[in-house]
């Protein structure tokens, strides 16, 4: 397969990002950004703009290792968590080999697979939106990808299902934990029991730094981390983002935990109000809720016309949680559209 043929199957990422009065479409932190990070950006010197950033963000890796309780030699950083996922596929996927994943999930996964000359090998979630570990393992893929809590359904998969995949998979297992701070369990606890696990995280969600693109991963071994960094390349964390992330990790952990609490409370209230409208959301462990329904695209369009942006998928609609006045506006618009 030549490059032109392979890329013919790849489309540009094109979510509807037209401005909207209330944007609940992208799962970012609706309470704002980590305060110390914002101060670091404001105080950034001209030197940050005129010089290259640290090659592999070593100081940031030390701070992230301390945050996760991991060994710094197992940490990888990148320009967003998707950069780390892309580099992991490039590092461990042999052209023509498979990437297995359970859908619906993060829509960039099949795109990254094709970009790296790999074959997407999807399986379906169960009727209860749970991970089917047996089906995922049956693909015998070079890489197995699991998003937990899953985007767009919001459900965090249990340690038994994820543990089975980690222990029985044929190749490298990537657990995407972009929303881990909002959940009760993390696959970081499985790192010591595996030699081929990569747990990917981000500072875009709970920390409120989506625009700065700080992604990272903790790996089972330093060897895995080194191969991903080789595939990723240097200078992927820009200097301003590096300074802001360091400030947030140093000073804003308490702020982040408070915002996670706010999001969880808003999530529970939103699910209750949706149920009162006859809309049953999938139990969520993330900072959004997912409502299975047909005709989601029409609902998305109608709500945008009423000033509220949500995200439609083939299987339903996804709503980011935020401060309750935003949720009230969302519910009012939704009631007029469903």
Secondary structure as GFF3:
##gff-version 3
##sequence-region A 1 338
A	DSSP	alpha_helix	3	7	.	.	.	ID=ss1
A	DSSP	beta_strand	22	23	.	.	.	ID=ss2
A	DSSP	alpha_helix	35	42	.	.	.	ID=ss3
A	DSSP	alpha_helix	46	50	.	.	.	ID=ss4
A	DSSP	alpha_helix	58	68	.	.	.	ID=ss5
A	DSSP	three_ten_helix	72	74	.	.	.	ID=ss6
A	DSSP	beta_strand	75	79	.	.	.	ID=ss7
A	DSSP	alpha_helix	81	92	.	.	.	ID=ss8
A	DSSP	beta_strand	98	103	.	.	.	ID=ss9
A	DSSP	alpha_helix	108	115	.	.	.	ID=ss10
A	DSSP	beta_strand	119	124	.	.	.	ID=ss11
A	DSSP	alpha_helix	133	137	.	.	.	ID=ss12
A	DSSP	beta_strand	143	147	.	.	.	ID=ss13
A	DSSP	alpha_helix	159	168	.	.	.	ID=ss14
A	DSSP	beta_strand	172	176	.	.	.	ID=ss15
A	DSSP	three_ten_helix	180	182	.	.	.	ID=ss16
A	DSSP	three_ten_helix	187	193	.	.	.	ID=ss17
A	DSSP	beta_strand	197	202	.	.	.	ID=ss18
A	DSSP	three_ten_helix	210	212	.	.	.	ID=ss19
A	DSSP	beta_strand	214	219	.	.	.	ID=ss20
A	DSSP	alpha_helix	222	232	.	.	.	ID=ss21
A	DSSP	alpha_helix	239	251	.	.	.	ID=ss22
A	DSSP	alpha_helix	253	276	.	.	.	ID=ss23
A	DSSP	beta_strand	281	282	.	.	.	ID=ss24
A	DSSP	beta_strand	288	292	.	.	.	ID=ss25
A	DSSP	alpha_helix	296	305	.	.	.	ID=ss26
A	DSSP	beta_strand	308	309	.	.	.	ID=ss27
A	DSSP	beta_strand	311	313	.	.	.	ID=ss28
A	DSSP	beta_strand	316	320	.	.	.	ID=ss29
A	DSSP	alpha_helix	324	337	.	.	.	ID=ss30
###
